[in-house]
């Protein structure tokens, strides 16, 4: 696979980006660690490494 093909495979499609932005703007932005954890859990995301 060329570097261009790898890049194109890794770049998200525009509709995927729109879905993420819509989901993030649906809830108030977290003001604390607990709120952030709750938001990430609700979205099914993980911020832990």
Buried (B, 14 or more C-beta within 10 A) or exposed (E): EEEEEEEEEEEEEEEEEEEEEEBEEEEEEEEEEEEEEEBBEEEEEEEEE
